[in-house]
Amino acid sequence: MRGFGEQGDPGVRAATLSPRGGRGPRRPGGDPLPAWREGTQASGRRPSPRVEGGDPGVRAVTLSLQVLAGQGIDRHLLGLKLAAIGDGQRLPGIFMDTAYAIATHCRLLTGQVASRSDCLMIYGPQVPDGYGVCYNPLDAHVNFAITAFNCCRETHAQRLAHTLQGVLDQLARLLGESPGGAGGDVEGQP
């Protein structure tokens, strides 16, 4: 995670909590970039060379969208684990492997709230040394709620909020927008 000296291991709640036939993330399949490029060109803006050049970050977003569409392995592993627990069987060895524990230690849990109301909802962290980040994109702005456990000295929600604000301001400048958007203030307790 930027500002924390390490690569984040993001987890997306919607990947496992999207209800069948209900309200959950609905993403189109395939590469989202061509439609974005067309929209950018139609508005008269020039896409960033990073986007046009196939930046690794952009490819990561594409893979994330595929996971959100249910095309990732996380649901299958969760199903295997829950089936074993439900049948009173011993968990398969993969769940006891150190590498699996490290790979699934999700310090950054994110999720979108699909609400048209200007409201703030939260997700709690999934692990003691993690963060929960809930966001609600609206027409004029995006609400964010960032949480962390007080018992962990390594995490500080306000610090992550300031880092996120800085990243969003950089993104706005990259896209030719004015940083800060609708206020751009980081609110919360010190």
N, CA, C and O of each residue as an XYZ file, in Angstrom:
760
protein
N       0.846     -1.171      0.000
C       0.000      0.000      0.000
C       0.888      1.229      0.000
O       1.832      1.339      0.782
N       0.569      2.132     -0.877
C       1.373      3.335     -1.022
C       1.462      4.059      0.322
O       0.468      4.193      1.035
N       2.642      4.513      0.646
C       2.829      5.223      1.900
C       3.078      4.310      3.080
O       3.322      4.786      4.189
N       3.022      3.015      2.865
C       3.205      2.073      3.952
C       4.385      1.141      3.692
O       4.663      0.245      4.490
N       5.083      1.357      2.565
C       6.292      0.618      2.283
C       6.098     -0.841      1.912
O       7.022     -1.638      2.072
N       4.938     -1.210      1.427
C       4.710     -2.596      1.027
C       3.634     -2.685     -0.031
O       2.827     -1.771     -0.199
N       3.633     -3.792     -0.738
C       2.607     -4.051     -1.745
C       1.334     -4.489     -1.034
O       1.388     -5.337     -0.143
N       0.212     -3.937     -1.405
C      -1.050     -4.313     -0.782
C      -1.556     -5.653     -1.275
O      -1.280     -6.053     -2.406
N      -2.283     -6.332     -0.441
C      -2.961     -7.570     -0.807
C      -4.448     -7.295     -0.735
O      -5.092     -7.632      0.259
N      -5.015     -6.675     -1.791
C      -6.407     -6.237     -1.694
C      -7.398     -7.385     -1.754
O      -7.197     -8.370     -2.464
N      -8.449     -7.238     -1.009
C      -9.564     -8.168     -1.062
C     -10.802     -7.379     -1.404
O     -10.965     -6.260     -0.918
N     -11.665     -7.914     -2.209
C     -12.870     -7.215     -2.608
C     -14.065     -8.012     -2.121
O     -14.278     -9.144     -2.554
N     -14.849     -7.424     -1.220
C     -15.976     -8.129     -0.638
C     -16.951     -8.634     -1.695
O     -17.490     -9.734     -1.574
N     -17.170     -7.849     -2.705
C     -18.176     -8.201     -3.704
C     -17.858     -9.509     -4.405
O     -18.763    -10.153     -4.935
N     -16.597     -9.918     -4.423
C     -16.218    -11.143     -5.114
C     -16.881    -12.360     -4.482
O     -17.160    -13.339     -5.175
N     -17.138    -12.317     -3.178
C     -17.759    -13.467     -2.529
C     -19.156    -13.157     -1.995
O     -19.887    -14.073     -1.619
N     -19.534    -11.887     -1.955
C     -20.818    -11.542     -1.353
C     -21.873    -11.072     -2.342
O     -22.958    -10.656     -1.937
N     -21.573    -11.134     -3.618
C     -22.549    -10.697     -4.605
C     -23.699    -11.696     -4.658
O     -23.491    -12.845     -5.049
N     -24.910    -11.287     -4.275
C     -26.023    -12.234     -4.252
C     -26.474    -12.629     -5.650
O     -26.480    -11.817     -6.575
N     -26.843    -13.871     -5.779
C     -27.310    -14.368     -7.072
C     -28.647    -13.717     -7.416
O     -29.623    -13.851     -6.677
N     -28.679    -13.023     -8.530
C     -29.912    -12.376     -8.966
C     -30.247    -11.116     -8.199
O     -31.268    -10.483     -8.466
N     -29.382    -10.731     -7.226
C     -29.668     -9.548     -6.425
C     -28.785     -8.397     -6.821
O     -28.166     -8.400     -7.885
N     -28.733     -7.395     -5.939
C     -27.890     -6.240     -6.209
C     -26.473     -6.552     -5.817
O     -26.199     -6.830     -4.649
N     -25.619     -6.513     -6.711
C     -24.198     -6.714     -6.491
C     -23.495     -6.074     -7.652
O     -24.138     -5.488     -8.523
N     -22.189     -6.175     -7.680
C     -21.498     -5.551     -8.795
C     -21.824     -6.259    -10.096
O     -21.726     -7.482    -10.187
N     -22.196     -5.521    -11.063
C     -22.484     -6.086    -12.383
C     -21.532     -5.434    -13.360
O     -21.701     -4.267    -13.712
N     -20.568     -6.153    -13.786
C     -19.560     -5.618    -14.683
C     -19.644     -6.339    -16.016
O     -19.872     -7.548    -16.053
N     -19.464     -5.623    -17.095
C     -19.445     -6.290    -18.392
C     -18.196     -7.130    -18.522
O     -17.159     -6.794    -17.950
N     -18.280     -8.206    -19.257
C     -17.123     -9.047    -19.487
C     -16.185     -8.396    -20.483
O     -16.549     -7.434    -21.159
N     -14.996     -8.920    -20.566
C     -14.041     -8.433    -21.551
C     -13.262     -7.229    -21.067
O     -13.339     -6.846    -19.900
N     -12.525     -6.647    -21.966
C     -11.646     -5.530    -21.667
C     -12.448     -4.229    -21.611
O     -13.065     -3.855    -22.608
N     -12.456     -3.518    -20.453
C     -13.218     -2.276    -20.345
C     -12.531     -1.084    -21.003
O     -13.153     -0.034    -21.162
N     -11.262     -1.222    -21.388
C     -10.526     -0.076    -21.901
C     -11.016      0.471    -23.238
O     -11.044      1.691    -23.398
N     -11.405     -0.361    -24.211
C     -11.851      0.236    -25.476
C     -13.014      1.211    -25.309
O     -13.011      2.281    -25.918
N     -14.003      0.861    -24.497
C     -15.143      1.759    -24.287
C     -14.690      3.039    -23.582
O     -15.175      4.128    -23.888
N     -13.755      2.899    -22.636
C     -13.251      4.072    -21.922
C     -12.510      4.984    -22.893
O     -12.678      6.203    -22.856
N     -11.688      4.393    -23.762
C     -10.949      5.191    -24.741
C     -11.902      5.954    -25.664
O     -11.701      7.135    -25.945
N     -12.947      5.253    -26.132
C     -13.926      5.917    -27.011
C     -14.569      7.097    -26.311
O     -14.694      8.177    -26.889
N     -14.981      6.891    -25.053
C     -15.607      7.968    -24.288
C     -14.675      9.135    -24.070
O     -15.091     10.293    -24.126
N     -13.405      8.830    -23.820
C     -12.413      9.884    -23.618
C     -12.214     10.676    -24.896
O     -12.154     11.905    -24.864
N     -12.111      9.979    -26.022
C     -11.903     10.668    -27.293
C     -13.130     11.477    -27.683
O     -12.996     12.565    -28.242
N     -14.324     10.963    -27.398
C     -15.553     11.687    -27.724
C     -15.654     12.980    -26.924
O     -16.224     13.961    -27.401
N     -15.098     12.990    -25.694
C     -15.174     14.192    -24.866
C     -14.090     15.198    -25.225
O     -14.061     16.300    -24.675
N     -13.185     14.825    -26.156
C     -12.135     15.737    -26.572
C     -10.869     15.623    -25.759
O      -9.898     16.329    -26.034
N     -10.850     14.745    -24.753
C      -9.653     14.550    -23.944
C      -8.756     13.508    -24.589
O      -9.222     12.611    -25.291
N      -7.475     13.640    -24.340
C      -6.523     12.643    -24.834
C      -6.235     11.664    -23.709
O      -5.918     12.084    -22.596
N      -6.337     10.360    -23.977
C      -5.996      9.380    -22.945
C      -4.519      9.476    -22.564
O      -3.673      9.841    -23.380
N      -4.237      9.148    -21.336
C      -2.865      9.135    -20.844
C      -2.044      8.095    -21.596
O      -2.568      7.040    -21.955
N      -0.757      8.376    -21.841
C       0.096      7.366    -22.477
C       0.167      6.079    -21.658
O       0.348      5.002    -22.225
N       0.027      6.175    -20.330
C       0.058      4.976    -19.486
C      -1.122      4.078    -19.804
O      -0.976      2.856    -19.842
N      -2.288      4.664    -20.033
C      -3.475      3.870    -20.346
C      -3.361      3.295    -21.755
O      -3.641      2.118    -21.981
N      -2.943      4.143    -22.703
C      -2.816      3.692    -24.087
C      -1.754      2.613    -24.240
O      -1.890      1.715    -25.072
N      -0.690      2.700    -23.431
C       0.432      1.786    -23.575
C       0.259      0.453    -22.876
O       1.187     -0.355    -22.878
N      -0.881      0.196    -22.284
C      -1.091     -1.088    -21.624
C      -0.346     -1.181    -20.304
O       0.325     -2.180    -20.046
N      -0.449     -0.171    -19.475
C       0.206     -0.127    -18.176
C      -0.166     -1.359    -17.340
O      -1.317     -1.794    -17.375
N       0.792     -1.931    -16.585
C       0.483     -3.093    -15.747
C      -0.653     -2.832    -14.760
O      -1.430     -3.738    -14.456
N      -0.755     -1.597    -14.256
C      -1.846     -1.268    -13.339
C      -3.204     -1.369    -14.012
O      -4.183     -1.805    -13.406
N      -3.251     -0.959    -15.281
C      -4.501     -1.047    -16.034
C      -4.861     -2.508    -16.273
O      -6.029     -2.885    -16.183
N      -3.857     -3.331    -16.579
C      -4.118     -4.764    -16.747
C      -4.613     -5.384    -15.444
O      -5.467     -6.270    -15.464
N      -4.081     -4.923    -14.313
C      -4.530     -5.435    -13.021
C      -5.996     -5.093    -12.778
O      -6.738     -5.899    -12.217
N      -6.415     -3.905    -13.198
C      -7.820     -3.516    -13.059
C      -8.701     -4.450    -13.891
O      -9.769     -4.867    -13.444
N      -8.253     -4.770    -15.090
C      -9.010     -5.680    -15.951
C      -9.172     -7.038    -15.281
O     -10.260     -7.613    -15.297
N      -8.090     -7.555    -14.689
C      -8.175     -8.832    -13.985
C      -9.114     -8.727    -12.785
O      -9.870     -9.657    -12.503
N      -9.067     -7.596    -12.081
C      -9.965     -7.408    -10.931
C     -11.421     -7.418    -11.365
O     -12.273     -7.977    -10.675
N     -11.709     -6.803    -12.501
C     -13.080     -6.802    -13.008
C     -13.534     -8.226    -13.341
O     -14.698     -8.572    -13.140
N     -12.626     -9.037    -13.844
C     -12.972    -10.431    -14.129
C     -13.293    -11.176    -12.837
O     -14.232    -11.972    -12.802
N     -12.528    -10.929    -11.779
C     -12.806    -11.565    -10.486
C     -14.173    -11.124     -9.976
O     -14.949    -11.944     -9.487
N     -14.470     -9.830    -10.089
C     -15.767     -9.320     -9.639
C     -16.922     -9.939    -10.413
O     -18.035    -10.055     -9.899
N     -16.651    -10.334    -11.644
C     -17.689    -10.957    -12.467
C     -17.814    -12.451    -12.165
O     -18.525    -13.172    -12.865
N     -17.116    -12.917    -11.114
C     -17.218    -14.316    -10.722
C     -16.308    -15.234    -11.504
O     -16.520    -16.446    -11.517
N     -15.289    -14.679    -12.165
C     -14.393    -15.488    -12.971
C     -13.075    -15.772    -12.254
O     -12.095    -16.145    -12.900
N     -13.032    -15.603    -10.928
C     -11.830    -15.881    -10.145
C     -11.978    -17.181     -9.370
O     -13.046    -17.794     -9.360
N     -10.900    -17.592     -8.725
C     -10.897    -18.867     -8.011
C     -11.384    -18.727     -6.568
O     -11.640    -19.735     -5.910
N     -11.517    -17.507     -6.070
C     -11.836    -17.310     -4.658
C     -13.149    -17.955     -4.237
O     -13.235    -18.513     -3.143
N     -14.151    -17.892     -5.064
C     -15.442    -18.507     -4.714
C     -15.331    -20.023     -4.609
O     -15.950    -20.643     -3.745
N     -14.537    -20.611     -5.496
C     -14.392    -22.064     -5.488
C     -13.662    -22.533     -4.229
O     -14.042    -23.535     -3.623
N     -12.612    -21.802     -3.839
C     -11.885    -22.160     -2.625
C     -12.765    -21.972     -1.389
O     -12.744    -22.800     -0.479
N     -13.532    -20.895     -1.357
C     -14.446    -20.681     -0.239
C     -15.480    -21.805     -0.183
O     -15.785    -22.312      0.897
N     -16.015    -22.194     -1.330
C     -16.985    -23.288     -1.370
C     -16.391    -24.596     -0.875
O     -17.045    -25.339     -0.143
N     -15.162    -24.880     -1.267
C     -14.484    -26.099     -0.817
C     -14.302    -26.087      0.694
O     -14.549    -27.093      1.359
N     -13.877    -24.967      1.230
C     -13.665    -24.845      2.671
C     -14.974    -24.981      3.442
O     -15.035    -25.706      4.434
N     -16.017    -24.293      2.997
C     -17.309    -24.354      3.682
C     -17.944    -25.739      3.583
O     -18.598    -26.192      4.522
N     -17.753    -26.410      2.449
C     -18.289    -27.767      2.296
C     -17.610    -28.718      3.267
O     -18.271    -29.552      3.886
N     -16.294    -28.600      3.404
C     -15.570    -29.464      4.340
C     -16.012    -29.205      5.773
O     -16.231    -30.145      6.537
N     -16.143    -27.943      6.137
C     -16.585    -27.597      7.494
C     -18.008    -28.077      7.721
O     -18.316    -28.640      8.771
N     -18.877    -27.857      6.740
C     -20.278    -28.267      6.867
C     -20.463    -29.765      7.002
O     -21.387    -30.224      7.673
N     -19.581    -30.532      6.363
C     -19.670    -31.998      6.440
C     -18.871    -32.563      7.598
O     -18.813    -33.779      7.779
N     -18.252    -31.689      8.385
C     -17.462    -32.162      9.523
C     -16.183    -32.862      9.109
O     -15.635    -33.653      9.876
N     -15.703    -32.585      7.916
C     -14.478    -33.218      7.427
C     -13.264    -32.350      7.739
O     -13.380    -31.162      8.037
N     -12.114    -32.977      7.661
C     -10.863    -32.257      7.831
C     -10.661    -31.320      6.636
O     -10.957    -31.681      5.497
N     -10.155    -30.117      6.909
C      -9.912    -29.173      5.815
C      -8.814    -29.701      4.896
O      -7.835    -30.280      5.365
N      -8.976    -29.504      3.598
C      -7.904    -29.893      2.671
C      -6.591    -29.188      3.029
O      -6.601    -28.092      3.590
N      -5.486    -29.815      2.708
C      -4.164    -29.330      3.081
C      -3.842    -27.930      2.628
O      -3.082    -27.230      3.297
N      -4.397    -27.497      1.511
C      -4.096    -26.148      1.011
C      -4.435    -25.070      2.032
O      -3.754    -24.047      2.105
N      -5.481    -25.291      2.820
C      -5.903    -24.291      3.800
C      -4.978    -24.234      5.009
O      -5.034    -23.279      5.785
N      -4.126    -25.248      5.179
C      -3.177    -25.292      6.290
C      -1.775    -24.866      5.854
O      -0.882    -24.732      6.691
N      -1.580    -24.657      4.578
C      -0.267    -24.321      4.038
C       0.102    -22.883      4.383
O      -0.728    -21.979      4.288
N       1.359    -22.680      4.784
C       1.830    -21.340      5.148
C       1.710    -20.367      3.977
O       1.313    -19.217      4.160
N       2.049    -20.823      2.788
C       1.961    -19.944      1.614
C       0.522    -19.496      1.378
O       0.287    -18.342      1.022
N      -0.447    -20.400      1.574
C      -1.853    -20.034      1.395
C      -2.259    -19.006      2.446
O      -2.968    -18.048      2.138
N      -1.809    -19.202      3.698
C      -2.139    -18.252      4.766
C      -1.586    -16.868      4.453
O      -2.254    -15.859      4.678
N      -0.365    -16.825      3.935
C       0.244    -15.542      3.594
C      -0.492    -14.908      2.409
O      -0.766    -13.708      2.412
N      -0.805    -15.716      1.407
C      -1.461    -15.190      0.203
C      -2.872    -14.688      0.471
O      -3.351    -13.797     -0.230
N      -3.538    -15.238      1.464
C      -4.921    -14.839      1.738
C      -5.052    -13.907      2.937
O      -6.163    -13.601      3.369
N      -3.921    -13.455      3.474
C      -3.945    -12.485      4.571
C      -4.239    -11.120      3.965
O      -3.337    -10.426      3.495
N      -5.482    -10.755      3.984
C      -5.960     -9.579      3.267
C      -5.921     -8.344      4.171
O      -6.808     -8.136      4.999
N      -4.875     -7.532      3.994
C      -4.750     -6.339      4.822
C      -5.623     -5.194      4.348
O      -5.914     -4.277      5.115
N      -6.042     -5.236      3.098
C      -6.866     -4.154      2.562
C      -8.142     -4.754      1.988
O      -8.130     -5.344      0.907
N      -9.234     -4.602      2.713
C     -10.528     -5.107      2.270
C     -11.335     -3.926      1.747
O     -11.601     -2.974      2.481
N     -11.723     -3.989      0.482
C     -12.465     -2.889     -0.113
C     -13.827     -3.366     -0.591
O     -14.015     -4.549     -0.875
N     -14.757     -2.456     -0.675
C     -16.073     -2.792     -1.190
C     -16.863     -1.555     -1.550
O     -16.738     -0.510     -0.911
N     -17.678     -1.684     -2.580
C     -18.523     -0.592     -3.034
C     -19.930     -0.780     -2.498
O     -20.471     -1.885     -2.513
N     -20.512      0.302     -2.029
C     -21.901      0.301     -1.612
C     -22.719      0.814     -2.787
O     -22.499      1.926     -3.267
N     -23.642      0.018     -3.240
C     -24.464      0.413     -4.389
C     -25.679      1.192     -3.901
O     -26.793      0.670     -3.864
N     -25.450      2.438     -3.530
C     -26.534      3.278     -3.025
C     -26.507      4.608     -3.754
O     -25.442      5.180     -3.989
N     -27.688      5.094     -4.108
C     -27.769      6.404     -4.745
C     -27.888      7.507     -3.683
O     -27.869      8.694     -4.009
N     -28.008      7.110     -2.435
C     -28.095      8.073     -1.339
C     -26.702      8.554     -0.969
O     -25.725      7.811     -1.059
N     -26.631      9.809     -0.553
C     -25.358     10.365     -0.108
C     -25.147      9.939      1.343
O     -25.274     10.732      2.276
N     -24.821      8.667      1.493
C     -24.679      8.108      2.833
C     -23.293      7.490      2.989
O     -22.577      7.264      2.013
N     -22.946      7.232      4.211
C     -21.655      6.647      4.521
C     -21.873      5.328      5.240
O     -22.513      5.282      6.290
N     -21.345      4.267      4.677
C     -21.403      2.948      5.303
C     -19.978      2.453      5.442
O     -19.073      2.968      4.786
N     -19.770      1.458      6.291
C     -18.398      1.009      6.527
C     -18.273     -0.502      6.441
O     -19.238     -1.246      6.614
N     -17.047     -0.925      6.167
C     -16.627     -2.315      6.310
C     -15.520     -2.309      7.342
O     -14.694     -1.397      7.374
N     -15.506     -3.310      8.172
C     -14.405     -3.460      9.110
C     -13.273     -4.228      8.468
O     -13.473     -4.903      7.458
N     -12.077     -4.133      9.046
C     -10.948     -4.885      8.522
C     -11.190     -6.389      8.641
O     -11.919     -6.832      9.529
N     -10.590     -7.165      7.761
C     -10.725     -8.618      7.781
C      -9.710     -9.262      8.713
O      -9.943    -10.355      9.228
N      -8.585     -8.589      8.932
C      -7.525     -9.102      9.792
C      -7.127     -8.011     10.781
O      -7.344     -6.829     10.513
N      -6.541     -8.394     11.937
C      -6.207     -7.394     12.951
C      -5.281     -6.282     12.460
O      -5.396     -5.144     12.914
N      -4.369     -6.590     11.545
C      -3.438     -5.567     11.051
C      -3.860     -5.050      9.675
O      -3.018     -4.746      8.830
N      -5.165     -4.956      9.464
C      -5.676     -4.544      8.162
C      -6.569     -3.323      8.215
O      -6.746     -2.686      9.253
N      -7.124     -3.023      7.049
C      -8.026     -1.889      6.878
C      -9.299     -2.353      6.186
O      -9.281     -3.306      5.407
N     -10.389     -1.683      6.473
C     -11.626     -1.843      5.727
C     -11.897     -0.528      5.011
O     -11.890      0.532      5.635
N     -12.134     -0.590      3.712
C     -12.413      0.624      2.935
C     -13.711      0.414      2.174
O     -13.814     -0.468      1.321
N     -14.689      1.230      2.494
C     -15.985      1.169      1.824
C     -16.144      2.462      1.030
O     -15.821      3.544      1.519
N     -16.641      2.339     -0.193
C     -16.808      3.540     -1.007
C     -18.162      3.528     -1.699
O     -18.700      2.477     -2.047
N     -18.695      4.730     -1.888
C     -19.998      4.908     -2.506
C     -19.870      5.972     -3.593
O     -19.913      7.166     -3.295
N     -19.711      5.550     -4.867
C     -19.591      6.532     -5.941
C     -20.943      7.147     -6.293
O     -21.912      6.438     -6.563
N     -20.988      8.453     -6.286
C     -22.188      9.200     -6.650
C     -21.868     10.046     -7.883
O     -20.726     10.069     -8.341
N     -22.858     10.728     -8.412
C     -22.636     11.530     -9.618
C     -21.599     12.633     -9.400
O     -20.744     12.855    -10.257
N     -21.667     13.321     -8.266
C     -20.806     14.479     -8.043
C     -19.532     14.166     -7.262
O     -18.566     14.925     -7.345
N     -19.506     13.081     -6.514
C     -18.346     12.760     -5.687
C     -18.402     11.292     -5.251
O     -19.343     10.568     -5.577
N     -17.388     10.879     -4.518
C     -17.324      9.512     -3.988
C     -17.122      9.605     -2.485
O     -16.207     10.284     -2.018
N     -17.981      8.918     -1.722
C     -17.803      8.847     -0.276
C     -16.901      7.656      0.048
O     -17.072      6.575     -0.516
N     -15.950      7.850      0.948
C     -15.081      6.783      1.418
C     -15.202      6.675      2.929
O     -15.325      7.689      3.617
N     -15.169      5.461      3.448
C     -15.075      5.219      4.883
C     -13.927      4.234      5.086
O     -13.925      3.150      4.502
N     -12.965      4.605      5.902
C     -11.779      3.787      6.136
C     -11.731      3.430      7.612
O     -11.835      4.298      8.478
N     -11.570      2.127      7.891
C     -11.532      1.656      9.265
C     -10.268      0.843      9.514
O      -9.689      0.263      8.595
N      -9.853      0.814     10.785
C      -8.731      0.003     11.235
C      -8.949     -0.277     12.718
O      -9.608      0.494     13.414
N      -8.397     -1.371     13.187
C      -8.501     -1.690     14.612
C      -7.532     -0.820     15.412
O      -6.394     -0.603     14.997
N      -7.992     -0.324     16.559
C      -7.139      0.473     17.432
C      -6.051     -0.369     18.086
O      -5.019      0.161     18.498
N      -6.274     -1.673     18.183
C      -5.330     -2.546     18.878
C      -4.047     -2.789     18.089
O      -3.095     -3.345     18.636
N      -3.997     -2.397     16.850
C      -2.813     -2.640     16.025
C      -2.057     -1.336     15.813
O      -2.598     -0.373     15.271
N      -0.788     -1.316     16.251
C       0.017     -0.099     16.120
C       0.405      0.194     14.677
O       0.749      1.329     14.347
N       0.354     -0.822     13.809
C       0.791     -0.653     12.428
C      -0.248      0.034     11.549
O       0.098      0.574     10.499
N      -1.497      0.023     11.953
C      -2.549      0.585     11.109
C      -3.068      1.894     11.695
O      -3.157      2.054     12.912
N      -3.402      2.811     10.820
C      -3.946      4.095     11.232
C      -4.860      4.584     10.112
O      -4.386      4.979      9.046
N      -6.154      4.558     10.352
C      -7.136      4.875      9.317
C      -6.966      6.291      8.773
O      -7.116      6.506      7.570
N      -6.658      7.254      9.630
C      -6.509      8.646      9.176
C      -5.329      8.776      8.221
O      -5.410      9.515      7.240
N      -4.238      8.073      8.493
C      -3.072      8.124      7.606
C      -3.409      7.543      6.237
O      -3.013      8.099      5.212
N      -4.139      6.428      6.214
C      -4.539      5.844      4.938
C      -5.487      6.793      4.191
O      -5.420      6.903      2.967
N      -6.362      7.473      4.928
C      -7.288      8.426      4.291
C      -6.525      9.563      3.614
O      -6.867      9.959      2.499
N      -5.499     10.089      4.275
C      -4.700     11.167      3.675
C      -3.934     10.654      2.453
O      -3.815     11.358      1.450
N      -3.419      9.432      2.541
C      -2.713      8.842      1.400
C      -3.671      8.661      0.226
O      -3.326      8.978     -0.912
N      -4.873      8.153      0.499
C      -5.877      7.970     -0.548
C      -6.251      9.302     -1.188
O      -6.391      9.385     -2.408
N      -6.413     10.343     -0.374
C      -6.732     11.666     -0.915
C      -5.640     12.135     -1.866
O      -5.935     12.688     -2.926
N      -4.373     11.918     -1.494
C      -3.267     12.302     -2.358
C      -3.274     11.545     -3.676
O      -3.018     12.127     -4.730
N      -3.565     10.257     -3.623
C      -3.622      9.440     -4.842
C      -4.777      9.900     -5.732
O      -4.617     10.002     -6.948
N      -5.926     10.175     -5.141
C      -7.075     10.637     -5.925
C      -6.798     12.002     -6.564
O      -7.222     12.257     -7.691
N      -6.088     12.876     -5.847
C      -5.718     14.171     -6.419
C      -4.770     13.987     -7.605
O      -4.903     14.674     -8.617
N      -3.813     13.060     -7.482
C      -2.901     12.777     -8.599
C      -3.672     12.225     -9.798
O      -3.406     12.601    -10.939
N      -4.618     11.340     -9.536
C      -5.431     10.767    -10.607
C      -6.247     11.861    -11.296
O      -6.370     11.865    -12.521
N      -6.796     12.774    -10.524
C      -7.575     13.880    -11.105
C      -6.694     14.713    -12.034
O      -7.110     15.066    -13.138
N      -5.483     15.025    -11.587
C      -4.570     15.803    -12.436
C      -4.203     15.026    -13.698
O      -4.124     15.606    -14.781
N      -3.979     13.721    -13.567
C      -3.652     12.873    -14.713
C      -4.775     12.894    -15.746
O      -4.519     12.855    -16.949
N      -6.011     12.956    -15.276
C      -7.172     12.952    -16.164
C      -7.619     14.360    -16.570
O      -8.616     14.524    -17.272
N      -6.873     15.367    -16.123
C      -7.184     16.738    -16.527
C      -8.283     17.378    -15.695
O      -8.868     18.375    -16.118
N      -8.571     16.838    -14.543
C      -9.590     17.407    -13.654
C      -8.896     18.242    -12.579
O      -7.676     18.181    -12.421
N      -9.681     19.015    -11.851
C      -9.108     19.761    -10.744
C      -9.126     18.882     -9.495
O     -10.161     18.297     -9.176
N      -8.001     18.776     -8.778
C      -7.938     17.934     -7.579
C      -8.891     18.407     -6.503
O      -9.243     19.585     -6.439
N      -9.303     17.481     -5.664
C     -10.151     17.836     -4.536
C     -11.613     17.589     -4.767
O     -12.343     17.314     -3.815
N     -12.072     17.676     -5.993
C     -13.476     17.388     -6.302
C     -14.425     18.183     -5.448
O     -14.292     19.400     -5.318
N     -15.397     17.487     -4.858
C     -16.434     18.126     -4.039
C     -15.924     18.322     -2.621
O     -16.397     17.663     -1.695
N     -14.983     19.202     -2.447
C     -14.453     19.471     -1.106
C     -13.093     18.842     -0.929
O     -12.129     19.535     -0.603
N     -12.993     17.551     -1.136
C     -11.711     16.874     -1.013
C     -11.165     16.806      0.392
O      -9.980     16.524      0.575
N     -11.986     17.054      1.387
C     -11.505     17.032      2.753
C     -11.537     15.628      3.323
O     -12.439     14.837      3.048
N     -10.522     15.345      4.125
C     -10.474     14.082      4.857
C     -11.041     14.362      6.228
O     -10.476     15.138      6.999
N     -12.146     13.738      6.528
C     -12.773     13.943      7.820
C     -12.557     12.720      8.681
O     -12.334     11.626      8.165
N     -12.620     12.890      9.959
C     -12.495     11.750     10.846
C     -11.823     12.183     12.138
O     -11.509     13.354     12.349
N     -11.620     11.210     12.974
C     -10.997     11.493     14.256
C      -9.493     11.353     14.137
O      -9.000     10.479     13.424
N      -8.765     12.209     14.833
C      -7.308     12.157     14.765
C      -6.748     10.881     15.353
O      -5.532     10.691     15.368
